[in-house]
Amino acid sequence: MLELSILGFLDEGPLHGYELKERIHGLSGHVRPVSDGALYPAITRLVKSGLVESRSEPGTGAAPRRTLSLTDAGRAELLARLRSPKDAEITDGQRFFTLLAFLGRLPDPADQAAVLRRRLDFLTTPASFFYKGAAPVRAEDEPDPFRRGMLRIARATGTEEKAWLAETLEELDRKAAGA
């Protein structure tokens, strides 16, 4: 998800490394903070693979600043990752939110809708954090108040997300039909 975030933010325009780190932190830092030890090697990998360009500019102090920008190959890679996200990017809530942050970069509403349909399919499959045998445990059947709370919160969040997905899919389908 770090590479997707880098590509996505750079698709919005060139950034210095520190600015990029702050944007990534704003998106997911409270859940999965990004360290310099993860960010800068990821940037280096993307530069070496030709997806990101790095150039030095004079800094306000003594040290030059590195400005990062997306190459055409980087934009193509971003769009490919958005069109065909990995299963974990659909099923993991935080990863899906990162994907959502950049899904609007896909120009085709049908491609956007296909990603959202995958998430909706995942959310409509019966599941739980806890099972009794093979059956998912429902909040009403859970005696532990903390687990019951987890289940109720997950249900409420899932209900709202499914409603949003249905509304957004209708909108995207109208756009795709009109294109």
Secondary structure by P-SEA (a helix, b strand, c coil): caaaaaaaaaaaccccaaaaaaaaaaaccccccccccccaaaaaaaaaaccbbbbbccccccbbbbbbbbcaaaaaaaaaaaacccccccccaaaaaaaaacccccccaaaaaaaaaaaaaaaaccccccccccccccccccccaaaaaaaaaaaaaaaaaaaaaaaaaaaaaaaaaac
